[in-house]
Amino acid sequence: MRETLKRIVLVIFVLLVLTAISGFFYMQKNPLDGKTSVNKTLNISGNHSK
């Protein structure tokens, strides 16, 4: 029981770290620049909508 709990906590921690790292790199690649979410909307192909 205790080992299972340790494993669950470790998995959650690793997922949080990976999410934080990927979010950091995403923000480095796509800075907000004060734009609203309307200007940042993407179409299905991933290109900025005009």
PDB file with SEQRES, HELIX, SHEET and CRYST1 records, atoms N, CA, C and O in Angstrom:
SEQRES   1 A   50  MET ARG GLU THR LEU LYS ARG ILE VAL LEU VAL ILE PHE          
SEQRES   2 A   50  VAL LEU LEU VAL LEU THR ALA ILE SER GLY PHE PHE TYR          
SEQRES   3 A   50  MET GLN LYS ASN PRO LEU ASP GLY LYS THR SER VAL ASN          
SEQRES   4 A   50  LYS THR LEU ASN ILE SER GLY ASN HIS SER LYS                  
HELIX    1 AA1 ARG A    2  LYS A   29  1                                  28    
CRYST1    1.000    1.000    1.000  90.00  90.00  90.00 P 1           1          
ATOM      1  N   MET A   1       0.833  -1.204   0.000  1.00  0.00           N  
ATOM      2  CA  MET A   1       0.000   0.000   0.000  1.00  0.00           C  
ATOM      3  C   MET A   1       0.866   1.253   0.000  1.00  0.00           C  
ATOM      4  O   MET A   1       0.630   2.186  -0.767  1.00  0.00           O  
ATOM      5  N   ARG A   2       1.880   1.260   0.876  1.00  0.00           N  
ATOM      6  CA  ARG A   2       2.748   2.427   0.976  1.00  0.00           C  
ATOM      7  C   ARG A   2       3.577   2.614  -0.290  1.00  0.00           C  
ATOM      8  O   ARG A   2       3.787   3.742  -0.735  1.00  0.00           O  
ATOM      9  N   GLU A   3       4.044   1.521  -0.867  1.00  0.00           N  
ATOM     10  CA  GLU A   3       4.817   1.606  -2.107  1.00  0.00           C  
ATOM     11  C   GLU A   3       3.954   2.131  -3.254  1.00  0.00           C  
ATOM     12  O   GLU A   3       4.414   2.919  -4.080  1.00  0.00           O  
ATOM     13  N   THR A   4       2.713   1.687  -3.294  1.00  0.00           N  
ATOM     14  CA  THR A   4       1.799   2.162  -4.340  1.00  0.00           C  
ATOM     15  C   THR A   4       1.565   3.656  -4.210  1.00  0.00           C  
ATOM     16  O   THR A   4       1.540   4.370  -5.212  1.00  0.00           O  
ATOM     17  N   LEU A   5       1.395   4.133  -2.990  1.00  0.00           N  
ATOM     18  CA  LEU A   5       1.179   5.557  -2.769  1.00  0.00           C  
ATOM     19  C   LEU A   5       2.406   6.359  -3.195  1.00  0.00           C  
ATOM     20  O   LEU A   5       2.276   7.417  -3.811  1.00  0.00           O  
ATOM     21  N   LYS A   6       3.597   5.858  -2.867  1.00  0.00           N  
ATOM     22  CA  LYS A   6       4.831   6.538  -3.290  1.00  0.00           C  
ATOM     23  C   LYS A   6       4.909   6.606  -4.804  1.00  0.00           C  
ATOM     24  O   LYS A   6       5.292   7.631  -5.367  1.00  0.00           O  
ATOM     25  N   ARG A   7       4.546   5.511  -5.463  1.00  0.00           N  
ATOM     26  CA  ARG A   7       4.624   5.481  -6.921  1.00  0.00           C  
ATOM     27  C   ARG A   7       3.635   6.462  -7.537  1.00  0.00           C  
ATOM     28  O   ARG A   7       3.970   7.138  -8.509  1.00  0.00           O  
ATOM     29  N   ILE A   8       2.428   6.554  -6.993  1.00  0.00           N  
ATOM     30  CA  ILE A   8       1.426   7.488  -7.514  1.00  0.00           C  
ATOM     31  C   ILE A   8       1.906   8.927  -7.351  1.00  0.00           C  
ATOM     32  O   ILE A   8       1.785   9.730  -8.276  1.00  0.00           O  
ATOM     33  N   VAL A   9       2.451   9.255  -6.178  1.00  0.00           N  
ATOM     34  CA  VAL A   9       2.949  10.614  -5.937  1.00  0.00           C  
ATOM     35  C   VAL A   9       4.099  10.927  -6.885  1.00  0.00           C  
ATOM     36  O   VAL A   9       4.184  12.040  -7.403  1.00  0.00           O  
ATOM     37  N   LEU A  10       4.983   9.966  -7.119  1.00  0.00           N  
ATOM     38  CA  LEU A  10       6.112  10.180  -8.016  1.00  0.00           C  
ATOM     39  C   LEU A  10       5.641  10.422  -9.444  1.00  0.00           C  
ATOM     40  O   LEU A  10       6.168  11.299 -10.129  1.00  0.00           O  
ATOM     41  N   VAL A  11       4.659   9.656  -9.896  1.00  0.00           N  
ATOM     42  CA  VAL A  11       4.140   9.833 -11.252  1.00  0.00           C  
ATOM     43  C   VAL A  11       3.502  11.204 -11.403  1.00  0.00           C  
ATOM     44  O   VAL A  11       3.716  11.879 -12.410  1.00  0.00           O  
ATOM     45  N   ILE A  12       2.716  11.626 -10.410  1.00  0.00           N  
ATOM     46  CA  ILE A  12       2.083  12.948 -10.460  1.00  0.00           C  
ATOM     47  C   ILE A  12       3.147  14.045 -10.498  1.00  0.00           C  
ATOM     48  O   ILE A  12       3.022  15.011 -11.251  1.00  0.00           O  
ATOM     49  N   PHE A  13       4.187  13.895  -9.687  1.00  0.00           N  
ATOM     50  CA  PHE A  13       5.258  14.885  -9.655  1.00  0.00           C  
ATOM     51  C   PHE A  13       5.961  14.981 -11.002  1.00  0.00           C  
ATOM     52  O   PHE A  13       6.226  16.080 -11.490  1.00  0.00           O  
ATOM     53  N   VAL A  14       6.263  13.836 -11.602  1.00  0.00           N  
ATOM     54  CA  VAL A  14       6.947  13.827 -12.900  1.00  0.00           C  
ATOM     55  C   VAL A  14       6.062  14.478 -13.963  1.00  0.00           C  
ATOM     56  O   VAL A  14       6.557  15.245 -14.790  1.00  0.00           O  
ATOM     57  N   LEU A  15       4.764  14.184 -13.951  1.00  0.00           N  
ATOM     58  CA  LEU A  15       3.864  14.801 -14.924  1.00  0.00           C  
ATOM     59  C   LEU A  15       3.806  16.313 -14.750  1.00  0.00           C  
ATOM     60  O   LEU A  15       3.780  17.050 -15.736  1.00  0.00           O  
ATOM     61  N   LEU A  16       3.787  16.779 -13.504  1.00  0.00           N  
ATOM     62  CA  LEU A  16       3.778  18.226 -13.263  1.00  0.00           C  
ATOM     63  C   LEU A  16       5.062  18.881 -13.770  1.00  0.00           C  
ATOM     64  O   LEU A  16       5.018  19.957 -14.367  1.00  0.00           O  
ATOM     65  N   VAL A  17       6.199  18.237 -13.534  1.00  0.00           N  
ATOM     66  CA  VAL A  17       7.471  18.790 -13.994  1.00  0.00           C  
ATOM     67  C   VAL A  17       7.505  18.844 -15.521  1.00  0.00           C  
ATOM     68  O   VAL A  17       7.920  19.850 -16.097  1.00  0.00           O  
ATOM     69  N   LEU A  18       7.075  17.776 -16.170  1.00  0.00           N  
ATOM     70  CA  LEU A  18       7.064  17.764 -17.636  1.00  0.00           C  
ATOM     71  C   LEU A  18       6.115  18.825 -18.193  1.00  0.00           C  
ATOM     72  O   LEU A  18       6.416  19.460 -19.203  1.00  0.00           O  
ATOM     73  N   THR A  19       4.976  19.014 -17.540  1.00  0.00           N  
ATOM     74  CA  THR A  19       4.041  20.045 -17.979  1.00  0.00           C  
ATOM     75  C   THR A  19       4.657  21.427 -17.832  1.00  0.00           C  
ATOM     76  O   THR A  19       4.517  22.273 -18.716  1.00  0.00           O  
ATOM     77  N   ALA A  20       5.338  21.656 -16.715  1.00  0.00           N  
ATOM     78  CA  ALA A  20       5.970  22.965 -16.502  1.00  0.00           C  
ATOM     79  C   ALA A  20       7.068  23.220 -17.529  1.00  0.00           C  
ATOM     80  O   ALA A  20       7.183  24.332 -18.044  1.00  0.00           O  
ATOM     81  N   ILE A  21       7.869  22.212 -17.833  1.00  0.00           N  
ATOM     82  CA  ILE A  21       8.959  22.384 -18.798  1.00  0.00           C  
ATOM     83  C   ILE A  21       8.400  22.640 -20.192  1.00  0.00           C  
ATOM     84  O   ILE A  21       8.874  23.528 -20.900  1.00  0.00           O  
ATOM     85  N   SER A  22       7.392  21.862 -20.587  1.00  0.00           N  
ATOM     86  CA  SER A  22       6.829  22.056 -21.928  1.00  0.00           C  
ATOM     87  C   SER A  22       6.134  23.417 -22.026  1.00  0.00           C  
ATOM     88  O   SER A  22       6.205  24.075 -23.064  1.00  0.00           O  
ATOM     89  N   GLY A  23       5.468  23.836 -20.956  1.00  0.00           N  
ATOM     90  CA  GLY A  23       4.848  25.152 -20.954  1.00  0.00           C  
ATOM     91  C   GLY A  23       5.876  26.263 -21.041  1.00  0.00           C  
ATOM     92  O   GLY A  23       5.651  27.267 -21.716  1.00  0.00           O  
ATOM     93  N   PHE A  24       7.004  26.093 -20.363  1.00  0.00           N  
ATOM     94  CA  PHE A  24       8.078  27.091 -20.417  1.00  0.00           C  
ATOM     95  C   PHE A  24       8.612  27.234 -21.839  1.00  0.00           C  
ATOM     96  O   PHE A  24       8.772  28.348 -22.339  1.00  0.00           O  
ATOM     97  N   PHE A  25       8.888  26.095 -22.492  1.00  0.00           N  
ATOM     98  CA  PHE A  25       9.410  26.166 -23.853  1.00  0.00           C  
ATOM     99  C   PHE A  25       8.366  26.705 -24.829  1.00  0.00           C  
ATOM    100  O   PHE A  25       8.710  27.404 -25.782  1.00  0.00           O  
ATOM    101  N   TYR A  26       7.096  26.383 -24.595  1.00  0.00           N  
ATOM    102  CA  TYR A  26       6.040  26.927 -25.456  1.00  0.00           C  
ATOM    103  C   TYR A  26       5.982  28.441 -25.342  1.00  0.00           C  
ATOM    104  O   TYR A  26       5.831  29.140 -26.343  1.00  0.00           O  
ATOM    105  N   MET A  27       6.104  28.951 -24.108  1.00  0.00           N  
ATOM    106  CA  MET A  27       6.063  30.393 -23.920  1.00  0.00           C  
ATOM    107  C   MET A  27       7.299  31.066 -24.492  1.00  0.00           C  
ATOM    108  O   MET A  27       7.227  32.216 -24.925  1.00  0.00           O  
ATOM    109  N   GLN A  28       8.444  30.364 -24.501  1.00  0.00           N  
ATOM    110  CA  GLN A  28       9.636  30.932 -25.133  1.00  0.00           C  
ATOM    111  C   GLN A  28       9.438  31.047 -26.640  1.00  0.00           C  
ATOM    112  O   GLN A  28       9.871  32.018 -27.262  1.00  0.00           O  
ATOM    113  N   LYS A  29       8.776  30.041 -27.222  1.00  0.00           N  
ATOM    114  CA  LYS A  29       8.584  30.024 -28.663  1.00  0.00           C  
ATOM    115  C   LYS A  29       7.440  30.947 -29.079  1.00  0.00           C  
ATOM    116  O   LYS A  29       7.500  31.568 -30.140  1.00  0.00           O  
ATOM    117  N   ASN A  30       6.394  31.041 -28.247  1.00  0.00           N  
ATOM    118  CA  ASN A  30       5.211  31.835 -28.579  1.00  0.00           C  
ATOM    119  C   ASN A  30       4.912  32.823 -27.459  1.00  0.00           C  
ATOM    120  O   ASN A  30       3.993  32.593 -26.672  1.00  0.00           O  
ATOM    121  N   PRO A  31       5.661  33.911 -27.367  1.00  0.00           N  
ATOM    122  CA  PRO A  31       5.380  34.888 -26.295  1.00  0.00           C  
ATOM    123  C   PRO A  31       4.025  35.549 -26.507  1.00  0.00           C  
ATOM    124  O   PRO A  31       3.541  35.652 -27.634  1.00  0.00           O  
ATOM    125  N   LEU A  32       3.419  35.994 -25.411  1.00  0.00           N  
ATOM    126  CA  LEU A  32       2.078  36.568 -25.499  1.00  0.00           C  
ATOM    127  C   LEU A  32       2.090  37.933 -26.177  1.00  0.00           C  
ATOM    128  O   LEU A  32       1.187  38.238 -26.957  1.00  0.00           O  
ATOM    129  N   ASP A  33       3.100  38.763 -25.894  1.00  0.00           N  
ATOM    130  CA  ASP A  33       3.222  40.102 -26.481  1.00  0.00           C  
ATOM    131  C   ASP A  33       1.986  40.951 -26.246  1.00  0.00           C  
ATOM    132  O   ASP A  33       1.706  41.849 -27.040  1.00  0.00           O  
ATOM    133  N   GLY A  34       1.239  40.696 -25.179  1.00  0.00           N  
ATOM    134  CA  GLY A  34       0.079  41.494 -24.857  1.00  0.00           C  
ATOM    135  C   GLY A  34      -1.098  41.301 -25.789  1.00  0.00           C  
ATOM    136  O   GLY A  34      -2.049  42.082 -25.749  1.00  0.00           O  
ATOM    137  N   LYS A  35      -1.055  40.281 -26.624  1.00  0.00           N  
ATOM    138  CA  LYS A  35      -2.168  40.054 -27.553  1.00  0.00           C  
ATOM    139  C   LYS A  35      -3.322  39.389 -26.819  1.00  0.00           C  
ATOM    140  O   LYS A  35      -3.123  38.674 -25.837  1.00  0.00           O  
ATOM    141  N   THR A  36      -4.516  39.632 -27.303  1.00  0.00           N  
ATOM    142  CA  THR A  36      -5.684  38.979 -26.715  1.00  0.00           C  
ATOM    143  C   THR A  36      -5.813  37.582 -27.282  1.00  0.00           C  
ATOM    144  O   THR A  36      -5.172  37.250 -28.279  1.00  0.00           O  
ATOM    145  N   SER A  37      -6.639  36.763 -26.655  1.00  0.00           N  
ATOM    146  CA  SER A  37      -6.829  35.400 -27.119  1.00  0.00           C  
ATOM    147  C   SER A  37      -7.478  35.369 -28.495  1.00  0.00           C  
ATOM    148  O   SER A  37      -7.326  34.388 -29.224  1.00  0.00           O  
ATOM    149  N   VAL A  38      -8.207  36.436 -28.869  1.00  0.00           N  
ATOM    150  CA  VAL A  38      -8.833  36.472 -30.194  1.00  0.00           C  
ATOM    151  C   VAL A  38      -7.752  36.529 -31.263  1.00  0.00           C  
ATOM    152  O   VAL A  38      -7.873  35.883 -32.303  1.00  0.00           O  
ATOM    153  N   ASN A  39      -6.701  37.294 -31.015  1.00  0.00           N  
ATOM    154  CA  ASN A  39      -5.631  37.410 -32.004  1.00  0.00           C  
ATOM    155  C   ASN A  39      -4.749  36.171 -32.031  1.00  0.00           C  
ATOM    156  O   ASN A  39      -4.035  35.950 -33.009  1.00  0.00           O  
ATOM    157  N   LYS A  40      -4.782  35.359 -30.983  1.00  0.00           N  
ATOM    158  CA  LYS A  40      -3.937  34.171 -30.909  1.00  0.00           C  
ATOM    159  C   LYS A  40      -4.641  32.905 -31.339  1.00  0.00           C  
ATOM    160  O   LYS A  40      -4.066  31.821 -31.238  1.00  0.00           O  
ATOM    161  N   THR A  41      -5.889  33.009 -31.823  1.00  0.00           N  
ATOM    162  CA  THR A  41      -6.618  31.798 -32.198  1.00  0.00           C  
ATOM    163  C   THR A  41      -5.963  31.145 -33.386  1.00  0.00           C  
ATOM    164  O   THR A  41      -5.471  31.821 -34.289  1.00  0.00           O  
ATOM    165  N   LEU A  42      -5.956  29.813 -33.384  1.00  0.00           N  
ATOM    166  CA  LEU A  42      -5.334  29.062 -34.462  1.00  0.00           C  
ATOM    167  C   LEU A  42      -6.397  28.275 -35.204  1.00  0.00           C  
ATOM    168  O   LEU A  42      -7.382  27.825 -34.619  1.00  0.00           O  
ATOM    169  N   ASN A  43      -6.181  28.116 -36.505  1.00  0.00           N  
ATOM    170  CA  ASN A  43      -7.095  27.248 -37.234  1.00  0.00           C  
ATOM    171  C   ASN A  43      -6.586  25.808 -37.147  1.00  0.00           C  
ATOM    172  O   ASN A  43      -5.586  25.543 -36.480  1.00  0.00           O  
ATOM    173  N   ILE A  44      -7.259  24.895 -37.807  1.00  0.00           N  
ATOM    174  CA  ILE A  44      -6.960  23.463 -37.630  1.00  0.00           C  
ATOM    175  C   ILE A  44      -5.544  23.136 -38.080  1.00  0.00           C  
ATOM    176  O   ILE A  44      -4.893  22.281 -37.481  1.00  0.00           O  
ATOM    177  N   SER A  45      -5.054  23.797 -39.122  1.00  0.00           N  
ATOM    178  CA  SER A  45      -3.718  23.475 -39.640  1.00  0.00           C  
ATOM    179  C   SER A  45      -2.615  24.023 -38.736  1.00  0.00           C  
ATOM    180  O   SER A  45      -1.443  23.710 -38.941  1.00  0.00           O  
ATOM    181  N   GLY A  46      -2.969  24.829 -37.747  1.00  0.00           N  
ATOM    182  CA  GLY A  46      -1.977  25.369 -36.831  1.00  0.00           C  
ATOM    183  C   GLY A  46      -1.466  26.732 -37.218  1.00  0.00           C  
ATOM    184  O   GLY A  46      -0.629  27.292 -36.510  1.00  0.00           O  
ATOM    185  N   ASN A  47      -1.942  27.293 -38.324  1.00  0.00           N  
ATOM    186  CA  ASN A  47      -1.520  28.626 -38.738  1.00  0.00           C  
ATOM    187  C   ASN A  47      -2.382  29.675 -38.063  1.00  0.00           C  
ATOM    188  O   ASN A  47      -3.534  29.416 -37.717  1.00  0.00           O  
ATOM    189  N   HIS A  48      -1.822  30.853 -37.879  1.00  0.00           N  
ATOM    190  CA  HIS A  48      -2.599  31.939 -37.273  1.00  0.00           C  
ATOM    191  C   HIS A  48      -3.728  32.336 -38.201  1.00  0.00           C  
ATOM    192  O   HIS A  48      -3.536  32.478 -39.409  1.00  0.00           O  
ATOM    193  N   SER A  49      -4.899  32.511 -37.630  1.00  0.00           N  
ATOM    194  CA  SER A  49      -6.030  32.963 -38.438  1.00  0.00           C  
ATOM    195  C   SER A  49      -5.855  34.440 -38.753  1.00  0.00           C  
ATOM    196  O   SER A  49      -5.342  35.202 -37.933  1.00  0.00           O  
ATOM    197  N   LYS A  50      -6.280  34.837 -39.937  1.00  0.00           N  
ATOM    198  CA  LYS A  50      -6.057  36.229 -40.339  1.00  0.00           C  
ATOM    199  C   LYS A  50      -7.319  37.050 -40.162  1.00  0.00           C  
ATOM    200  O   LYS A  50      -7.322  38.247 -40.451  1.00  0.00           O  
TER     201      LYS A  50                                                      
END                                                                             
